[in-house]
Amino acid sequence: MNEEGQIYLCFDIGGTKTAVSISSIAGGILSRKAFPTEGYLGPEDATRRMIEAGHQLLSDQPAKVSGIGISVGAMFDPADGRFGAAPHLPGWTGHPIVEALGSAFSLPVTADNDANACALAEWRFGAGQGVDHLAFLTFGTGLGAGLILNSQLYGGRSNLAGEIGATRVAESGPPVRDKPGCLEGFASGAGIAGLAARALAQHSEKATVLVDGATAKEVADGALAGDELCLAILDEAGDKLGRGLAILLDLLNLEMVVIGSIFARCEDLLRPSMEAALERDAMPLARRDCRIVSAALGEQIGDYAALALASASR
């Protein structure tokens, strides 16, 4: 069977949900099951659910599966096969996910963090096709970045390359990553929720649709309805996103930046202040040479991320 026809078992493990799918390059996502990651007692319980879902999908799949791909929503060293620091998945640090799934299915496994996996997916199947120098920003529950440099995935010495979310872009901000002022504290679901909490505390008498515990989605919904406080929150998020992107562009002279999840859904609300920050902070030539676009793979990007990993090693 040629590469495009090969079948893969794919796992997308995120801070909010986990998806298990059967996929191929030729056919895309053939079958899929998903469940909330945070609804389980811990990594062992969630892994058992993944294994059950995988076997259920395989029982309906007549073709032989060639391998497994795992996209991990945490820091991850492919050489080790274990979760690294996982701020949005408490208790998962050190979990041997490659060993667990490889043993359960007796198949070869390729795994990486979700930012690297999504960068590979957008480069192979999405907006970055034909691009040599690309960064992908997750902009989901957290904010990570994967890098394609000279048409190769770049992880760095400890597979930490691209951790732009840890970069400090302000003196203070929501304490995401235990690092107030970092980019993830502004440009992520957790960060926007933190900005909303801070705004409510500082503007308690200002009329707004927001209530205590507001999520990033509720902020976006409020902004679309014209709520001034919500609009101001996303304006700040876009500004800090632009500051972070200026660092990436000046440092790496990228050809394209692809941004997923929240940016893809709220681009019209985030782009004006992002572009203003880029005009202010990035070198003009670096800015001119780089296109900044929403992820083309949309809500399926996590599934394709796992597929990109599984099929890249065959």
CORRA-V782031 format. One record per pair of residues at least 12 apart in sequence whose ideal C-beta (glycine too) atoms are under 8 Angstrom apart, sorted by the first residue. I is the first residue (numbers start at 1). J is the second residue. Records with the same first field share a line. If there is no record, write none. Layout:
BEGIN
I=J, J
END
This chain:
BEGIN
3=25, 311, 314
4=24, 25, 26
5=24, 25, 26
6=24, 25, 66, 311, 314
7=22, 23, 24, 30, 61, 63, 64, 65, 66
8=22, 23, 24, 65, 66, 67, 68, 69, 306, 307, 310, 311
9=21, 22, 54, 57, 58, 65, 67, 68, 69, 105, 107, 310
10=22, 23, 68, 69, 70, 71, 303, 306, 307, 310
11=50, 54, 68, 69, 70, 71, 101, 306
12=71, 114, 302, 303, 305, 306
13=37, 46, 50, 70, 71, 72, 73, 89, 97, 114
14=37, 73, 88, 114, 140, 141, 302
15=37, 38, 73, 88, 89, 140, 141, 142
16=36, 37, 38, 88, 140, 141
17=34, 35, 36, 37
18=34, 35, 36, 37, 46, 49, 50
19=32, 33, 34, 302, 303
20=32, 33, 34, 50, 53, 54, 57
21=33, 57, 303, 306, 307
22=57, 58, 61, 65
23=303, 304, 306, 307, 310
24=307
25=307, 311
28=300, 304
29=300, 303, 304, 307
30=61
31=57, 60, 61
32=57, 303
33=53, 56, 57
35=49, 53
37=73, 89
42=91, 92
43=83, 89, 91, 92, 95, 97
44=95
47=95, 97, 100, 101
50=101
51=100, 101, 104, 105
54=101, 104, 105
58=105
65=105, 107
66=107, 310, 314
67=107, 108, 109, 110, 310, 313, 314
68=101, 102, 105, 107, 108, 109, 110, 310
69=109, 110, 111, 117, 305, 306, 307, 308, 309, 310, 311
70=97, 98, 101, 109, 110, 111, 112, 306, 309
71=111, 112, 113, 114, 117, 118, 302, 305, 306, 309
72=97, 111, 112, 113, 114, 117
73=86, 88, 89, 113, 114, 140, 141, 142
74=86, 87, 88, 89, 92, 93, 113
75=113, 159, 160, 163
76=111, 112, 113, 159
77=158, 159
78=110, 111, 112, 155, 159
79=159
81=96, 97, 98, 99, 109, 111
82=94, 95, 96, 97, 98
83=95, 97
87=142, 176, 177
88=141, 142, 190
97=111
98=111
108=313
110=309, 310, 312, 313
111=309
112=155, 159, 309
113=144, 146, 159
114=138, 144, 302, 305
115=136, 137, 138, 144, 145, 146, 162
116=146, 147, 153, 155, 159, 162
117=146, 305, 306, 308, 309
118=136, 138, 146, 260, 295, 301, 302, 305
119=134, 135, 136, 145, 146, 147, 148, 153, 162, 258
120=146, 148, 153, 305, 308, 309, 312
121=297, 301, 304, 305, 307, 308
122=134, 136, 258, 295, 296, 297, 301
123=136, 148
124=308, 312
125=297, 304, 307, 308
126=258, 295, 296, 297, 301, 304
127=256, 258, 293, 294, 295, 296, 297
128=148, 256, 258
131=148, 255, 256
132=148, 150, 151, 255
133=148, 149, 150, 252, 253, 254, 255, 256
134=147, 148, 254, 255, 256, 257, 258
135=147, 148, 162, 164, 248, 252, 254, 256, 257, 258
136=148, 257, 258, 259, 260, 295
137=164, 187, 257, 258, 259, 260, 263
138=260, 261
139=187, 188, 241, 259, 260, 261, 262, 263, 264
140=188, 189, 260, 261, 262
141=188, 189, 190
142=165, 176, 184, 188, 189, 190
143=164, 165, 183, 184, 187, 188, 191
144=162, 163, 164, 165
145=162, 163, 164, 165, 248
146=162
147=161, 162, 252
149=252
164=183, 244, 247, 248
165=177, 182, 183, 184, 187, 188
166=179, 182, 183, 184
167=182, 183, 244, 247
168=181, 182, 183
169=181, 182, 183, 186, 240, 243, 244
170=185, 186, 240
173=185, 186, 191, 194, 195, 240
174=186, 190, 191, 193, 194, 195, 197, 198
175=194
176=188, 190, 191, 194
183=240, 241, 243, 244
186=236, 237, 239, 240, 241
187=237, 240, 241, 244, 263
188=216, 262
189=215, 216, 217, 261, 262
190=216
191=237
192=216, 219, 233, 234, 237, 262
193=213, 214, 215, 216, 219
195=219, 233, 236, 237
196=210, 214, 215, 216, 218, 219, 230, 233
197=212, 213, 214
199=229, 232, 233
200=212, 214, 229
203=229
206=228, 229
208=222, 227, 228, 229, 230
209=221, 222, 225, 227, 230
210=222, 227, 229, 230
216=262
219=233, 234
220=234, 262, 265, 266, 269
223=266, 269
224=269
231=269
234=266, 269, 270, 273
235=272, 273
236=273
237=270, 273
238=269, 270, 271, 272, 273, 274, 277
239=273, 274, 276, 277
240=277
241=263, 270, 274, 277
242=273, 274, 275, 276, 277, 278, 280, 281
243=277, 281
245=257, 274, 277, 278, 282, 292
246=277, 278, 280, 281, 282, 287
249=278, 282, 283, 286, 287, 290
250=282, 283, 286
253=286, 289, 290
254=286, 289, 290
255=289, 290, 291
256=290, 291, 292, 293
257=290, 291, 292, 293
258=293, 294, 295, 296
259=292, 293, 294, 295
260=294, 295, 301
261=295, 301
263=294
264=294, 295, 298
267=294
274=292
278=292
END
